[in-house]
Amino acid sequence: MIPKLQTENLAVKNPARWFTDRIWLLVFGISATMFLMGLLPAWVAGEDSGFYTLSVMFFEPVCHQFSNRCYYIGELAMPVCSRCFGIYSGLFLMTVLIPFLRLFRLPGFNFALFLLVASVFLNIIDNAGNFFNWWSNTLTSRYLLGLPIGLSAVYVIFSEYIPGRKTKS
């Protein structure tokens, strides 16, 4: 079944108008900065570069940055762990996709919040499993567990804008 277009809203008819929305531009700028600061320093700069050092310091308050949990680009560890990079990738990806998702009737805030809570809960279970040595993760599994947190966080932010949400009359 193909989701129905909502045509009452002019912005839905023309998704390009979304890109001028101030909230979207703000979230896009923040998510793109976080994604690129997690990726680019290890890719284009050396360990001794100021850009790499700045990026490590930028993420230090929010990421443990254990080198055994970071992707490596060449011989240089990314400034964020694989789970955090998954979160930042999800934030950036969903911010790019959200204007196009507006074309479809999707569940609103409650569903978005459920996805976010479920994603965080999965990560808590994963961390507990690692802590009690029930299993161990790979960098890819950590990345894939971080990705839905970023995706659903942006969905929560913009669920008010997505057509199909129930509004109070």
Long-range contacts (C-beta under 8 A, 24 or more apart in sequence): 3-103, 3-104, 3-105, 3-106, 4-104, 4-105, 5-103, 5-104, 6-105, 6-163, 6-164, 9-163, 11-102, 12-102, 12-103, 12-163, 15-99, 15-100, 15-102, 15-103, 16-99, 18-98, 18-99, 18-102, 19-99, 21-161, 23-157, 23-158, 23-161, 24-95, 24-98, 24-99, 24-158, 27-91, 27-95, 27-154, 27-157, 27-158, 28-95, 28-96, 30-91, 31-88, 31-91, 31-92, 31-95, 31-150, 31-154, 32-92, 32-95, 34-88, 34-91, 34-92, 35-88, 35-89, 35-91, 35-92, 37-79, 38-78, 38-79, 38-80, 38-84, 38-85, 38-88, 39-78, 39-85, 41-78, 41-79, 42-71, 42-72, 42-73, 42-74, 42-76, 42-77, 42-78, 42-79, 43-73, 46-76, 47-76, 52-76, 52-79, 55-79, 59-84, 69-139, 69-142, 70-139, 71-139, 71-143, 81-142, 82-139, 82-140, 82-142, 82-143, 82-146, 83-123, 83-142, 83-143, 83-145, 83-146, 84-146, 85-143, 85-146, 86-142, 86-143, 86-144, 86-145, 86-146, 86-147, 86-149, 86-150, 87-146, 87-147, 87-149, 87-150, 87-153, 88-150, 89-143, 89-146, 89-147, 89-150, 90-146, 90-147, 90-148, 90-149, 90-150, 90-151, 90-152, 90-153, 90-154, 91-150, 91-151, 91-153, 91-154, 92-150, 93-147, 93-150, 93-151, 94-150, 94-151, 94-152, 94-153, 94-154, 94-155, 95-154, 98-154, 98-155, 98-158, 98-161, 98-162, 101-162, 102-161, 102-162, 102-163, 104-163, 104-164, 105-163, 105-164, 106-162, 106-163, 106-164, 107-164, 107-165, 108-159, 108-160, 108-162, 108-164, 108-165, 108-166, 109-156, 109-159, 109-160, 109-165, 111-159, 112-152, 112-155, 112-156, 112-159, 113-156, 113-159, 115-148, 115-151, 115-152, 115-155, 115-156, 116-149, 116-152, 116-153, 116-155, 116-156, 118-148, 118-152, 119-145, 119-148, 119-149, 119-151, 119-152, 120-149, 122-148, 123-149
